[in-house]
Amino acid sequence: MPPSTPNPRKRGAAAMPISGPERKRAKLQDARTIAVQNTEQALKTGELDVPAFIKSREFEIEALQNAMKASKESSNKRAFQIVPRDMRRRTASHNVKRVPKRLRPRATREMQSDNTPTVSARRRRPSGWLRFRKETARKLQTMAKKKDITAHISAKISRSRRTENVLRQPPRAQTKFRKRQKHKTWLPTHVWHAKRAKMIVRWRFAVAETPTDKSYRVAHRASGMRGCIAWDESYFSTIMLRGKERDVKEVMKALCPRDGNLMSSKVIAGTRASDTFIYRAGRYPLDLIAPVKVIWCVPEDPEAPQEERIRKLLIRVHPSAFLELWEELLPTAKPLKVTVEDLRFEIGSIEITGPDATNSLLAVLNPFDATDGDSPSGIWKNLRGLTNPSFLPLGACLSFDVIDPRLRDPPRLPEDKRKFEEVQETIFRVTSTWSIDRTQPPSSLFSREARAVAVKSQSSQKKINKRKGEAVPGEYPSPLPTDPRIPIVLLATRRSSAEKGVSGAIGSWTILLPWKWVQPVWYGIVHSGSSVKFGGLDESRQINYENSNRHFPDDFPGTKAGIVEELRKGVERKEWWDKRPKGKKVVWGSVNIGNKKGEVGDGFVCDWAYLLKGKKIDTTQGNDSIELSTDTIESTEDIAPTGTTAFMSSTESTGATISMPAVESNVSIEKSEHPQKMMSSMDIDKPPPNLPVVSLSTPTLFTGTTTTTAISPPKPTPQQTHPWTIPSSMIRYILAVPNSPLPKPLATLHPKILSAGVFSIKLVLPQRSTPMPRTRIYSLPTNNPTLKAKWKAVMSRKSQGKRPGKATELPDVPDEEDLIGFVTTGDFNLKEGRGTGVGALSWQKVFGRREKLGEVVEKACIVRDVGSGIGRLAYWEVID
């Protein structure tokens, strides 16, 4: 019986899966196979049949041509596939204008060959909304031609030219973008970032959160291995103080610690910048506001008496702490007749880091006066080949004027024919002498008139293109007397690495320049080479985390900005948790932690109120305390959205009294002579009207004033307080000299105030594990000797080079009374190749439970991820 033919309707046996390379190889092999025809028909009788022979040869020649064409096309790619992956669109576009110009003819031919429908913007009918916008714009243009309405309205508005002691309003946006900036402000590079990154609204600015492409490993490589990464940090706030030198010094001494380099001679001379912390006046080490960067201007009149000459100073601060600093500066500076000027929207900034950062800036920032020698512009040109700005002197600062970067677009460095040894020798000579300490001139960036002239003389892109078109091919346009002089200040920032055996972190360059010139300089930087990447807030936090540096405000739980940031994150986590299905979200009450059930504290935040419970702040050091009743606090139940505050409230008790240190009487914004004018100019910092506005009048350790935020705070309880940050230098001193008494600022504090202090640490996990944000940190068990012995055995196995064991073999987690802190930032550290974390520990839990200060502090700890019951061994060390 003949075998039955298979039924085509039935599914046969499953074939072996073919991998991608095998499928590609089979495709190429089939394309390169040439069909041939037998020639026996042309030689049947021994004679050549010419027509049959020619016909067979014709078939073979045609098959050869088809095989050559198929082989060529099988390995080819479409035009849009040749574009680098980071430059491609999200999908393959049918518009040839979406590919580079050099590939457009090829893309057109490909579309015509396979009958791909092309799209033309001229033939495309606009949608209803777009058609309405075009008609409205056409009508507005017609009206503007008939009568200049804008100029007529602007003439009626009385604009005060006063800028001192008044908050600045954001710049007036373009007409077509004005509605989209009603409750936020765009950065100068917003349109460029909006096409390439995820944008979010933070601190009343639209900022880039992270690029749309994968960027975690890219940012790591660009910041330390090859290339460079840049950020537009124009959202940072800049404040200028102006007054007599002795008065400006008094203001800074009242706000900053005296153990730093803020008052060094080079910093005051204006040749170096200083990174320091700023506090409320007279409250050091309590009431930390934020880390700041301070830049003095070189004296304009060096012949005048040193203490009587007028000096200028810039303070660069994060926008989350700007209002708090502004309210502190005004009453502190007014009695000393020091003027305070808000330079937001007046001075922008760009930060760039990586091995190629210096060369990228050299290609873009060309000094206006091309002079050689020891001047800042001459030193700047000699830094070619510098791969790490940290090699420069601490706080290095260069100020000079540059030309319009659009005149030299695309920016390219001339060929350097020097040998590597000569380049390194030049850099070593420049950094060792650093003649800028003697030749630094006063920066034009401190002058309002110079900034205004630089902005007003900015040429349009049309004029720039015309000048480039009239120039000799291959050469740049000739300079004109009317070309603008762009004042800039270059700051070299060091990044320290706390890990032993790891190479020092690559520093960064910070460019301060007029707000309107940020966009042209940014375009020049990103076009200076293919190795230039850009980052957002996530990448900035990642770079600081990899170098064991704190990121403000995320890793500063002892500041008001850090608390508001943690509350904001808690609201987002709670909303995300509510949307999850019941079977796919963590049930906090069912978490098994040792012999108990339930998460310790609030699982959505780093619950410092739970950790510091029972620490009622009551100072008895005089009449410098005030009583605040929680009855006066505005209820938020009717205002806050459902599910945003309930999880943050530890108890429901009300009517309690919380005693806290008072702010000094001369540090209150309400006591200034112009409170109404100041508050009216703060409209930019109010939240949008579509968000619930809650008065954040929770009693805190830092202040008794009220700030406004769009996040509902937790209800205060009798035991609830907020932490304050203890300087890391004091913790290092205590750890290095355990038998010595407390440092003077800590020794004078009341014990209950000291018990609310926290200090920053870095966590290192010896085994394969990664701490995440909100991870709980425990000390070794204090009331359970058996459990402590088990964890000591784990430590001994690790010291012998053995693995600590599987998760199921590890001892139980200590009880909640051994909780000592939280991890604020944690992930897998690509620089160290293991999981690390940045967090904070409680002073009371680490130092306060010892019988005497001379005891050695145990740096071993146990970490447990939030929502998990498994603890792992870790070690902590103090960081700045």
C-alpha positions in Angstrom: 0.0 0.0 0.0 1.6 3.3 -1.0 2.2 5.8 1.7 -0.5 8.3 2.2 0.2 11.8 1.3 0.1 14.2 4.2 -3.0 16.2 4.7 -2.2 19.9 4.1 -4.9 20.9 6.6 -3.3 19.1 9.5 -0.5 20.7 11.4 2.7 18.7 11.2 5.3 18.2 13.8 6.8 21.3 15.3 9.9 22.3 13.5 13.1 23.2 15.3 13.3 26.9 16.0 15.7 28.7 13.6 17.9 31.4 15.1 18.3 34.8 13.6 21.9 34.2 12.2 20.8 30.9 10.6 17.8 32.5 8.9 20.0 35.3 7.6 22.6 32.8 6.3 19.9 30.8 4.5 18.6 33.9 2.9 22.1 34.9 1.6 22.8 31.4 0.4 19.5 31.3 -1.5 20.2 34.7 -3.0 23.7 33.6 -4.2 22.6 30.4 -5.8 22.9 30.6 -9.6 20.6 28.5 -11.8 22.2 26.7 -14.8 20.7 24.8 -17.8 22.0 21.6 -19.3 23.6 21.9 -22.7 23.0 18.3 -23.8 20.0 19.3 -26.0 22.4 21.4 -28.1 24.7 18.5 -28.8 22.3 15.6 -29.5 23.8 14.3 -32.8 27.3 15.5 -32.2 26.6 18.7 -34.0 26.1 22.0 -32.3 22.6 23.3 -32.4 23.3 27.0 -32.4 19.8 28.3 -31.5 19.4 25.9 -28.6 22.9 26.7 -27.4 22.3 30.4 -27.5 19.0 30.0 -25.7 20.7 28.0 -22.9 23.5 30.6 -22.6 20.9 33.4 -22.5 19.1 31.7 -19.6 22.4 31.3 -17.6 23.4 34.9 -18.2 20.0 36.2 -17.0 20.2 33.9 -14.0 23.7 35.3 -13.2 22.5 38.8 -13.4 19.5 38.1 -11.2 21.7 36.3 -8.7 24.1 39.3 -8.5 21.2 41.6 -8.0 19.5 39.5 -5.4 22.8 38.9 -3.5 23.4 42.7 -3.4 19.9 43.5 -2.3 19.7 40.7 0.3 22.5 42.2 2.4 21.5 45.8 1.9 19.5 47.9 4.4 16.9 50.5 3.8 17.9 54.2 4.0 16.4 54.7 7.4 18.2 51.6 8.7 21.6 53.1 8.0 20.9 56.0 10.4 22.5 55.3 13.8 20.1 53.8 16.3 20.1 56.8 18.6 19.2 59.1 15.7 16.3 57.0 14.3 12.7 57.9 14.7 10.4 55.7 16.8 9.0 54.1 13.6 10.1 53.9 10.0 8.9 57.1 8.4 7.4 57.4 4.9 8.6 61.0 4.6 12.0 61.2 3.0 12.6 64.5 4.9 12.9 62.5 8.1 16.2 61.0 7.1 19.5 62.8 6.6 20.0 64.8 3.4 22.7 62.4 2.1 20.2 59.5 2.2 17.1 61.2 0.8 17.7 60.4 -2.9 18.2 56.7 -2.0 15.1 56.7 0.2 13.1 58.2 -2.6 14.3 55.5 -5.1 13.5 52.7 -2.6 10.0 54.0 -2.1 9.4 54.3 -5.8 10.7 50.8 -6.5 8.4 49.1 -4.0 5.4 51.5 -4.5 5.6 52.9 -1.0 3.1 55.7 -0.6 5.0 58.9 0.1 3.7 61.8 2.2 4.1 65.5 1.5 3.4 68.1 4.1 2.0 70.4 1.4 -0.6 67.9 0.2 -1.6 66.7 3.6 -4.9 68.2 4.8 -4.5 69.5 8.4 -6.7 68.1 11.1 -9.5 70.1 12.6 -7.6 71.4 15.6 -4.5 72.2 13.5 -6.6 73.9 10.9 -8.2 76.1 13.6 -4.8 77.0 15.0 -3.5 78.0 11.5 -6.5 80.1 10.8 -6.2 81.9 14.2 -2.5 82.5 13.6 -3.2 83.9 10.2 -5.8 86.3 11.6 -3.5 87.4 14.4 -0.8 88.1 11.8 -3.2 90.2 9.7 -4.2 92.2 12.8 -0.6 92.8 13.8 0.2 94.2 10.3 -2.6 96.6 10.6 -1.8 97.8 14.1 1.0 97.0 16.5 -1.3 96.1 19.4 1.5 94.5 21.4 3.6 97.7 21.5 0.5 99.7 22.3 -0.4 97.5 25.3 3.2 97.3 26.5 3.4 101.1 26.5 0.6 101.3 29.0 2.2 99.0 31.4 4.5 100.7 33.9 7.5 98.5 34.2 9.7 99.3 37.2 13.4 99.0 36.5 14.1 98.1 40.1 15.6 94.6 40.5 17.1 94.7 44.0 15.3 92.8 46.8 12.5 91.8 44.4 11.7 88.4 42.9 12.1 88.3 39.1 9.2 87.3 36.8 9.8 84.7 34.1 10.5 85.9 30.6 7.5 86.6 28.3 7.0 83.5 26.1 6.4 83.5 22.4 2.7 83.9 21.4 2.3 80.4 20.1 3.8 78.9 23.2 2.3 81.2 25.8 -0.6 79.1 26.9 1.6 76.1 27.3 3.7 78.1 29.8 0.9 79.4 31.9 1.9 77.4 35.0 5.5 76.6 34.3 8.5 78.0 32.5 10.4 76.5 29.6 14.1 76.3 29.7 16.0 77.8 26.7 16.5 74.3 25.3 13.0 73.0 25.9 12.0 72.4 22.3 15.2 70.4 21.7 14.7 68.3 24.8 11.0 67.7 24.3 11.8 65.8 21.1 14.4 63.5 22.8 13.5 63.2 26.4 10.6 62.6 28.8 9.6 66.0 30.2 8.2 66.6 33.7 7.2 69.8 35.6 9.4 70.3 38.7 9.9 73.5 40.7 7.8 75.4 38.2 10.1 74.5 35.3 9.6 72.0 32.5 12.8 69.9 32.8 14.0 66.7 31.2 13.6 63.6 33.4 15.5 61.1 31.3 16.2 60.5 27.5 13.7 58.4 25.6 16.5 56.0 24.6 18.1 53.6 27.1 20.5 55.8 29.1 21.7 54.0 32.3 24.8 52.4 30.9 25.2 55.2 28.3 25.4 57.8 31.0 27.9 55.7 33.0 30.2 55.2 30.0 29.9 58.9 28.9 30.7 60.2 32.3 33.8 58.1 33.0 35.0 56.0 30.1 34.6 57.8 26.8 32.7 60.7 25.4 30.8 63.2 27.7 27.4 64.0 28.9 25.8 67.4 29.3 22.8 68.9 31.2 20.9 72.1 30.8 20.8 73.3 34.4 19.3 76.7 33.7 16.6 75.8 36.3 19.2 76.4 39.0 18.6 79.7 40.8 21.3 82.5 41.0 21.3 85.2 43.6 23.7 88.2 43.6 24.8 90.1 46.7 26.2 93.6 46.3 27.7 95.8 49.0 30.8 96.7 50.8 33.2 93.9 51.2 33.1 93.8 55.0 29.3 93.7 54.9 29.0 91.0 52.3 31.5 88.9 54.4 29.3 89.4 57.5 26.2 88.1 55.6 28.1 85.0 54.5 29.5 84.4 57.9 26.0 84.5 59.4 24.8 81.9 56.9 27.7 79.6 56.2 29.9 77.4 58.5 33.3 78.9 59.2 35.3 75.6 58.9 35.2 75.7 55.1 37.2 77.5 52.4 34.5 80.2 51.9 36.7 82.9 53.5 40.0 81.9 51.9 41.9 84.7 50.2 41.7 83.2 46.7 37.9 82.7 47.0 37.4 86.3 48.1 39.7 87.6 45.4 37.4 86.1 42.8 39.8 83.6 41.3 38.3 80.5 42.9 34.8 79.3 43.6 33.7 77.6 46.8 31.2 74.7 47.4 29.7 75.1 50.9 26.5 74.6 52.8 24.1 77.5 53.8 22.1 77.6 57.0 19.6 79.9 58.6 21.3 82.9 60.2 23.0 82.0 63.4 21.6 78.4 63.5 24.6 76.3 62.5 24.7 73.3 62.7 20.9 73.2 62.8 18.6 74.3 60.0 20.5 73.4 56.9 18.9 75.0 53.8 20.9 73.6 50.9 24.4 73.1 49.4 25.4 76.2 47.3 28.2 77.4 45.1 29.6 80.8 45.9 31.5 82.9 43.3 33.0 86.3 44.1 33.6 88.9 41.4 37.1 90.2 41.1 37.3 93.8 42.6 36.6 96.4 39.9 38.6 99.0 41.9 41.6 97.3 43.4 43.1 100.6 44.5 40.2 101.3 46.9 40.5 100.4 50.6 39.9 96.6 51.0 37.0 96.8 53.4 35.3 99.8 51.8 35.2 98.8 48.1 32.0 97.5 46.5 32.0 93.8 45.9 29.6 91.4 44.1 29.0 87.8 44.9 26.9 85.1 43.2 25.1 82.3 45.1 24.0 79.3 42.9 21.4 77.2 44.7 18.9 74.4 43.8 15.4 75.8 42.9 13.7 73.7 45.6 15.5 75.7 48.3 15.5 79.1 46.5 12.6 80.7 48.3 13.8 79.5 51.7 17.2 81.0 51.0 15.7 84.2 49.6 13.6 84.7 52.7 16.6 84.2 54.8 18.9 86.5 52.8 16.6 89.6 52.8 16.3 90.3 56.6 20.0 89.3 57.1 21.4 91.6 54.4 19.1 94.6 54.9 20.6 95.9 58.2 24.0 95.7 56.6 22.8 97.6 53.5 23.7 94.7 51.2 21.4 94.5 48.2 20.0 91.1 47.1 19.2 90.6 43.4 17.3 87.6 41.9 19.0 86.6 38.7 16.7 83.7 37.7 15.8 83.9 34.0 18.8 86.2 33.7 21.7 83.7 34.1 21.5 80.2 32.7 24.0 77.3 33.1 25.1 74.1 31.4 27.0 71.3 33.1 29.1 68.8 31.2 31.3 65.9 32.4 33.3 63.2 30.8 36.8 62.6 29.3 35.8 64.6 26.1 34.1 67.4 28.0 37.0 69.9 27.8 37.6 69.4 24.1 33.9 69.7 23.3 33.8 73.1 25.1 37.0 74.2 23.4 35.4 73.7 20.1 32.4 75.8 21.0 33.7 78.5 23.4 36.1 80.6 21.3 37.5 83.6 23.2 36.5 87.0 21.7 40.0 88.3 22.3 42.3 85.6 21.0 45.3 86.3 23.2 48.0 83.9 24.3 49.9 83.9 27.6 48.7 83.9 31.2 45.2 85.4 30.7 42.1 83.3 31.2 41.5 83.0 27.5 45.1 82.0 26.9 45.0 79.4 29.6 41.7 78.1 28.3 43.3 77.3 24.9 46.2 75.4 26.6 43.8 73.0 28.3 43.3 71.0 25.1 43.7 67.3 25.9 42.6 67.6 29.5 40.4 64.6 30.3 39.6 65.3 34.0 38.8 68.8 35.3 39.6 67.5 38.8 43.3 67.9 37.9 42.8 71.6 38.0 43.2 73.6 41.3 40.3 73.2 43.7 37.5 75.6 42.7 39.2 76.7 39.5 37.3 79.6 37.9 37.8 81.2 34.4 36.0 84.3 33.2 36.2 85.7 29.7 34.1 86.7 26.7 33.4 84.4 23.8 32.1 84.9 20.2 28.8 83.8 18.9 29.1 79.9 18.6 26.7 79.9 15.6 29.4 81.6 13.5 31.5 78.4 13.8 28.9 75.8 13.3 29.6 72.9 13.1 32.2 73.3 15.8 35.5 71.6 15.2 38.9 71.8 16.8 41.8 72.3 14.5 44.2 69.4 14.1 46.7 69.1 16.9 50.0 67.9 15.6 51.7 67.8 19.1 52.7 64.5 20.6 50.9 63.1 23.6 53.9 63.9 25.9 53.9 67.5 24.8 50.2 67.8 25.5 50.5 66.4 29.0 53.6 68.6 29.7 51.6 71.7 28.7 48.7 70.8 30.9 51.0 70.0 33.8 52.8 73.4 33.4 49.4 75.3 33.3 47.9 73.5 36.3 51.1 73.8 38.4 51.5 77.5 37.9 47.8 78.6 37.4 48.5 82.2 36.5 44.8 83.0 36.6 45.2 83.7 40.3 47.0 86.9 39.2 45.5 87.7 35.8 41.7 87.1 36.4 39.8 90.3 35.3 36.4 91.3 36.6 33.7 89.2 34.8 31.2 91.0 32.6 28.6 88.4 33.7 28.2 90.3 37.0 27.2 93.5 35.1 23.6 93.9 34.2 24.5 96.3 31.4 27.0 93.8 29.8 24.4 91.0 29.9 21.8 93.3 28.3 24.1 94.4 25.5 25.1 90.8 24.8 21.4 89.8 24.5 20.3 92.8 22.5 23.1 92.4 20.0 22.2 88.8 19.3 21.8 88.3 15.5 19.0 86.3 14.1 19.7 82.9 12.6 18.8 84.3 9.1 21.6 86.9 9.3 24.0 84.2 10.6 23.2 82.0 7.6 23.6 84.9 5.2 27.1 85.6 6.6 28.1 82.0 6.4 26.9 81.8 2.8 28.9 84.9 1.8 32.1 83.5 3.4 34.8 81.7 1.5 34.0 78.0 1.2 35.7 76.1 4.0 36.3 79.2 6.1 34.4 80.9 8.9 32.7 84.3 8.5 34.9 87.2 9.2 34.3 88.9 12.6 32.4 92.2 12.6 32.7 95.1 15.1 29.0 94.6 15.9 29.4 91.0 16.9 28.2 90.3 20.5 30.6 89.6 23.4 29.1 86.8 25.4 30.3 86.9 29.0 30.8 83.5 30.6 32.2 82.0 33.8 33.7 78.5 33.7 33.8 76.6 36.9 35.7 73.3 37.4 34.0 71.0 39.9 35.6 68.1 41.6 33.8 64.8 42.3 35.3 62.7 45.0 35.0 58.9 45.2 34.6 57.4 48.7 35.5 53.9 47.5 39.1 52.7 48.2 40.8 51.3 45.2 38.5 53.0 42.7 39.9 55.7 40.5 38.9 59.2 41.3 35.7 60.5 39.7 36.0 62.7 36.6 35.1 66.3 37.4 32.7 68.5 35.5 32.6 71.9 33.9 29.8 74.3 34.8 29.2 77.2 32.4 27.4 80.3 33.6 26.2 82.6 30.8 23.2 84.9 29.9 19.9 83.1 29.7 19.3 84.0 26.0 22.6 82.5 25.0 22.1 79.1 26.5 20.4 77.7 23.4 23.1 78.6 20.9 25.8 77.3 23.1 23.9 74.1 23.8 23.4 73.4 20.1 27.1 73.9 19.6 27.9 71.4 22.4 25.7 68.6 21.1 27.0 69.1 17.6 30.6 69.1 18.6 30.9 65.3 18.1 29.0 62.1 18.1 30.3 61.2 21.6 28.3 63.9 23.3 25.3 62.6 25.1 22.7 64.5 27.2 21.0 63.7 30.5 18.1 64.5 32.7 17.4 64.5 36.4 17.8 60.7 36.6 21.2 60.8 35.0 22.4 63.6 37.3 21.2 61.6 40.3 22.9 58.5 38.9 26.3 60.1 38.4 26.3 61.5 41.9 25.2 58.1 43.3 28.0 56.2 41.4 30.6 58.5 42.9 29.1 58.2 46.4 28.0 61.8 46.5 24.6 63.0 47.8 22.1 64.4 45.4 20.0 67.4 46.5 17.2 67.2 47.6 16.7 63.5 47.4 19.6 62.5 49.8 19.1 65.4 52.2 16.3 64.3 54.6 17.4 66.9 57.1 16.3 69.8 55.0 12.9 71.2 54.2 13.4 70.6 50.5 14.3 67.0 51.2 11.2 66.4 53.2 8.9 67.9 50.6 10.7 65.8 47.9 10.1 62.6 50.0 6.5 63.4 50.4 6.1 64.0 46.7 7.6 60.6 45.9 5.4 59.0 48.5 2.3 60.4 46.8 3.5 59.0 43.5 4.2 55.6 44.9 0.8 55.5 46.7 -1.0 56.4 43.4 1.0 53.7 41.5 0.2 51.2 44.3 -3.5 51.9 44.2 -3.6 51.2 40.5 -2.1 47.7 40.8 -4.3 44.6 41.0 -4.8 43.2 44.5 -2.8 40.1 43.7 0.2 42.0 42.3 0.9 44.6 45.0 2.6 44.4 48.3 0.2 44.1 51.3 2.1 46.0 54.0 0.3 44.3 56.8 1.3 40.8 55.6 5.1 41.3 55.3 6.8 38.7 57.5 9.7 40.3 59.3 11.2 37.8 61.7 8.5 36.7 64.1 6.3 39.6 63.4 4.0 40.7 60.5 3.7 44.1 59.0 6.0 46.6 57.5 8.0 48.9 59.8 6.7 52.4 59.4 5.1 53.7 56.2 6.2 51.6 53.2 5.8 54.4 50.7 8.4 56.7 52.2 11.5 56.8 54.3 9.5 57.2 57.5 11.7 59.4 59.6 8.8 60.3 61.9 8.4 56.6 62.8 12.2 56.3 63.4 12.3 59.4 65.6 9.1 58.7 67.4 9.1 59.8 71.0 11.6 62.5 70.3 9.5 65.5 71.4 11.6 68.6 70.8 11.6 70.7 74.0 14.6 72.9 74.5 15.2 74.5 77.9 18.3 76.6 77.0 16.5 79.8 77.6 13.6 81.7 76.1 14.3 80.6 72.6 11.4 78.1 72.2 7.9 78.5 71.0 4.8 76.4 71.5 2.8 75.5 68.4 -0.6 73.8 68.9 -1.7 71.3 66.3 -5.2 72.7 66.6 -4.2 75.7 64.5 -3.0 73.5 61.7 -5.4 73.5 58.7 -7.2 70.2 58.2 -6.4 68.6 54.9 -9.0 65.9 54.7 -11.3 67.9 52.5 -8.6 69.3 50.2 -6.3 66.5 49.6 -7.1 63.9 47.0 -8.2 60.5 48.2 -5.4 58.2 49.2 -2.6 60.8 49.3 -2.3 61.5 53.0 -3.9 58.7 54.9 -0.9 56.5 54.4 1.5 59.2 55.8 -0.4 59.7 59.0 1.0 57.6 61.9 -1.8 58.5 64.3 -5.0 60.5 64.4 -4.5 62.4 67.6 -5.0 66.1 67.6 -4.8 68.9 70.0 -1.3 68.2 71.1 1.4 70.7 71.6 4.8 70.5 70.0 7.7 72.6 71.4 10.5 73.5 69.0 13.4 76.0 68.7 12.3 79.4 67.5 13.8 81.2 64.6 15.6 84.4 65.5 13.4 87.5 65.4 15.4 89.2 62.6 15.0 86.2 60.3 11.4 86.5 59.4 10.0 87.6 56.0 6.9 89.0 57.6 8.9 91.7 59.4 10.3 93.3 56.2 9.0 96.6 55.1 7.6 95.4 51.8 6.0 92.0 52.5 3.1 92.5 50.1 5.3 93.4 47.1 7.5 90.4 47.8 4.6 88.0 48.1 2.9 89.3 45.0 6.1 88.6 43.0 6.2 85.0 44.3 3.2 84.1 42.1 5.6 82.1 39.9 6.2 79.7 42.7 2.6 78.9 43.4 1.3 75.6 42.2 -1.1 75.4 39.2 -4.8 76.1 40.1 -5.8 72.6 39.1 -3.7 71.0 41.9 -4.8 71.0 45.5 -3.1 73.7 47.5 -2.3 72.8 51.1 -0.5 75.0 53.6 2.5 73.1 54.8 2.4 74.5 58.3 3.6 71.4 60.0 5.9 72.4 62.9 9.4 71.5 62.0 12.8 71.9 63.5 13.9 74.5 61.0 11.3 77.2 60.9 7.9 78.3 62.1 7.0 79.9 58.8 4.5 78.5 56.3 5.4 77.4 52.8 3.1 76.4 50.0 3.2 73.1 48.3 1.0 70.9 46.1 1.4 67.9 48.4 -0.6 67.2 51.4 1.6 66.7 54.5 1.0 64.1 57.2 -0.8 65.2 60.3 1.5 66.1 63.1 1.5 64.0 66.2 2.9 64.6 69.7 5.9 62.4 68.9 6.4 63.5 65.4 9.4 65.7 64.4 11.6 66.1 61.4 15.3 65.3 61.3 18.2 67.7 60.9 21.5 67.0 59.3 24.7 66.7 61.3 27.8 67.8 59.4 29.9 64.9 58.2 33.1 66.4 59.5 31.8 66.2 63.0 30.9 62.5 62.6 34.3 61.7 61.1 36.0 63.4 64.1 33.9 61.4 66.6 34.7 58.1 64.8 38.4 59.0 64.5 38.9 60.1 68.1 36.3 58.1 70.1 37.6 59.1 73.5 37.4 62.8 72.9 34.4 65.0 73.9 31.7 66.1 71.4 32.6 68.9 69.1 31.6 72.3 70.4 28.6 72.9 68.2 27.1 69.5 69.2 28.1 69.8 72.8 26.0 72.9 73.3 22.8 71.4 71.9 20.0 70.0 74.1 20.1 66.2 74.2 16.6 66.0 72.8 17.5 68.2 69.9 20.6 66.2 69.3 18.6 62.9 69.3 16.7 64.1 66.1 19.9 64.5 64.1 20.9 62.3 61.2 24.1 61.9 59.2 24.7 60.7 55.7 26.3 57.4 54.9 27.2 55.1 52.1 26.2 51.4 52.2 28.3 48.6 50.7 26.9 45.1 50.4 29.5 42.3 50.3 27.2 39.7 48.7 25.1 39.8 45.6 22.3 42.1 46.5 21.2 45.6 45.5 19.6 48.0 48.0 16.7 50.0 46.7 15.3 53.3 47.9 13.4 53.1 51.2 15.5 50.1 52.3 15.4 49.8 56.1 18.8 49.8 57.9 19.2 47.9 61.2 22.0 47.6 63.6 23.1 44.2 64.9 20.6 42.9 67.5 21.0 44.6 70.9 18.4 42.7 73.0 18.8 39.2 71.4 22.3 37.7 72.0 21.4 34.5 70.1 20.4 36.3 67.0 23.5 38.6 67.3 25.7 35.6 67.4 24.2 34.2 64.2 24.9 37.5 62.4 28.4 37.5 63.8 28.9 34.1 62.2 27.8 35.5 58.9 30.4 38.2 59.3 33.1 35.7 60.0 32.3 33.6 56.9 32.5 36.8 54.8 35.9 37.7 56.4 37.2 34.2 55.4 36.2 34.8 51.8 33.1 32.5 52.0 29.7 33.4 50.8 27.3 34.5 53.5 24.8 31.9 52.4 21.5 31.8 50.5 18.6 34.0 51.5 16.8 31.1 53.2 19.9 30.4 55.3 20.3 33.9 56.6 19.3 34.8 60.2 16.1 36.7 61.0 15.9 40.5 60.8 16.4 42.3 64.1 13.4 43.9 65.9 12.2 47.3 65.0 13.9 48.9 68.0 17.2 48.2 66.2 16.1 50.3 63.1 18.7 53.0 62.7 18.1 54.6 59.2 16.9 54.4 55.6 18.4 54.2 52.2 17.4 57.3 50.1 19.1 56.2 46.8 20.2 52.7 45.9 20.8 50.6 42.8 23.5 48.5 41.1 26.6 50.7 41.0 28.2 50.2 37.5 31.4 51.9 38.6 32.0 49.5 41.5 30.3 46.5 40.0 28.1 45.8 43.0 25.1 47.1 44.8 25.6 50.2 46.9 23.3 52.7 48.5 23.3 56.3 49.9 21.2 57.0 53.0 21.2 58.4 56.5 21.4 57.1 60.0 20.0 58.4 63.3 22.5 59.9 65.7 20.5 58.6 68.7 20.3 55.1 67.4 24.0 54.9 66.5 25.7 57.0 69.2 23.0 57.8 71.8 22.6 54.2 73.1 26.2 53.7 74.1 27.1 53.9 77.7 30.0 56.2 77.0 31.3 58.1 74.0 34.6 56.2 74.0 33.0 53.0 72.8 33.9 51.9 69.3 31.0 52.2 66.8 30.1 49.0 64.9 29.9 49.8 61.2 28.3 46.5 60.3 24.6 46.7 59.7 21.6 44.7 58.3 19.6 46.0 55.4 16.1 44.9 54.4 14.3 46.0 51.3 10.9 47.5 51.9 8.1 44.9 51.5 10.6 42.0 52.0 11.4 40.0 55.1 15.0 39.0 54.2 17.9 40.9 55.8 21.4 41.0 54.4 24.7 42.0 55.8 26.2 45.4 54.9 28.7 48.0 56.0 28.4 51.8 56.2 30.8 54.7 56.0 30.4 58.4 56.3 30.2 60.5 53.2 30.1 64.3 52.5 
